């Protein structure tokens, strides 16, 4: 059985604050990708888990990302009884978004996964 979720905070490229709820034995880090005013995309680590895995994560994984100032509140709840999920990509936009350029992409990485093994093959 996994441990209870922990709460943390992070900030993105534009200075928006986020509240994060995560399972400490499953989550490694959360990245946020957004389009900047210049039109370029920017990716930033929103949160990195400061602890290492102490026990198996359990069969359910739940991660919540909220930014009250952007009217954004999303939660991902998945069943992973065999521990095979390595990465979750969530594309959303704040409720206050005016344009498609306001989309946010959150990449939620599992503990034990490495960036190299998650990159697509050429």
C-alpha positions as CSV (number, residue, x, y, z in Angstrom):
1,X,0.0,0.0,0.0
2,X,1.4,3.4,-1.0
3,X,1.8,6.3,1.5
4,X,-0.5,9.2,1.7
5,X,-0.1,12.1,-0.8
6,X,2.2,15.0,0.0
7,X,1.7,18.6,-0.8
8,X,4.2,20.9,-2.5
9,X,4.4,24.1,-4.5
10,X,6.1,25.2,-7.7
11,X,6.2,28.1,-10.1
12,X,6.3,28.2,-13.9
13,X,8.0,30.3,-16.6
14,X,5.5,33.2,-16.2
15,X,5.7,33.2,-12.4
16,X,2.3,31.5,-11.8
17,X,2.3,29.5,-8.6
18,X,1.0,25.9,-8.5
19,X,-0.1,23.7,-5.6
20,X,0.8,20.0,-6.2
21,X,-0.4,16.9,-4.4
22,X,1.6,13.8,-5.2
23,X,2.3,10.2,-4.2
24,X,5.9,10.3,-2.7
25,X,6.8,6.8,-3.7
26,X,5.7,7.1,-7.4
27,X,6.5,10.7,-8.5
28,X,9.9,11.8,-9.6
29,X,9.2,15.2,-11.1
30,X,6.6,17.4,-13.0
31,X,7.6,19.5,-15.9
32,X,5.5,22.3,-17.5
33,X,5.7,23.3,-21.1
34,X,4.1,26.5,-22.3
35,X,4.3,28.9,-25.2
36,X,5.9,32.2,-24.4
37,X,4.9,35.6,-25.7
38,X,7.7,35.3,-28.3
39,X,6.0,32.2,-29.7
40,X,8.7,29.8,-28.5
41,X,8.0,26.9,-26.3
42,X,9.7,26.7,-22.9
43,X,9.9,23.7,-20.5
44,X,10.6,24.1,-16.8
45,X,10.7,21.6,-14.0
46,X,7.8,22.6,-11.9
47,X,8.5,20.2,-9.0
48,X,11.1,17.6,-8.2
49,X,10.4,15.1,-5.5
50,X,13.0,15.7,-2.7
51,X,12.7,12.1,-1.3
52,X,13.5,8.7,-2.8
53,X,11.2,5.7,-3.0
54,X,10.8,4.1,0.4
55,X,8.3,1.4,-0.5
56,X,6.2,0.2,-3.5
57,X,3.9,2.9,-4.7
58,X,0.6,0.9,-4.5
59,X,-1.9,0.1,-7.3
60,X,-3.4,3.6,-7.7
61,X,-1.5,6.8,-8.5
62,X,-3.1,10.3,-8.0
63,X,-1.5,13.6,-8.8
64,X,-3.2,17.0,-8.6
65,X,-2.0,20.3,-10.0
66,X,-3.8,23.5,-9.2
67,X,-3.1,27.2,-9.9
68,X,-5.9,29.3,-8.3
69,X,-4.7,32.5,-10.0
70,X,-5.2,30.8,-13.4
71,X,-8.4,29.0,-12.5
72,X,-6.7,25.7,-13.1
73,X,-7.3,22.6,-11.1
74,X,-6.7,19.1,-12.6
75,X,-6.2,15.7,-11.0
76,X,-5.0,12.5,-12.7
77,X,-6.0,9.3,-11.0
78,X,-4.9,6.1,-12.6
79,X,-4.8,2.4,-11.7
80,X,-1.3,1.0,-12.2
81,X,-1.3,-2.3,-10.2
82,X,1.8,-3.6,-11.9
83,X,3.9,-0.4,-11.8
84,X,4.3,-0.1,-15.5
85,X,3.4,3.6,-16.0
86,X,6.5,5.7,-16.6
87,X,5.2,9.0,-17.8
88,X,1.8,10.9,-18.0
89,X,1.4,13.8,-20.4
90,X,-1.5,16.1,-19.6
91,X,-2.4,18.9,-22.0
92,X,-4.8,21.5,-20.6
93,X,-5.5,25.3,-20.5
94,X,-6.5,27.5,-17.7
95,X,-10.2,28.3,-17.6
96,X,-9.3,31.9,-18.2
97,X,-7.3,31.1,-21.4
98,X,-8.1,33.2,-24.4
99,X,-6.1,31.5,-27.1
100,X,-4.7,28.1,-28.0
101,X,-1.2,29.6,-27.2
102,X,-2.3,29.4,-23.5
103,X,-2.1,25.6,-23.5
104,X,-0.1,24.0,-20.7
105,X,1.5,20.6,-21.1
106,X,2.4,18.9,-17.8
107,X,4.8,15.9,-18.0
108,X,4.5,13.8,-14.9
109,X,7.5,11.4,-14.5
110,X,7.5,8.3,-12.4
111,X,10.2,7.5,-9.9
112,X,12.7,5.1,-11.3
113,X,12.3,6.4,-14.9
114,X,15.1,8.2,-16.6
115,X,14.8,10.9,-19.3
116,X,16.9,8.7,-21.7
117,X,14.6,5.7,-21.5
118,X,11.5,8.0,-22.1
119,X,12.7,9.7,-25.3
120,X,11.2,8.4,-28.5
121,X,13.4,6.5,-30.8
122,X,14.4,8.3,-34.0
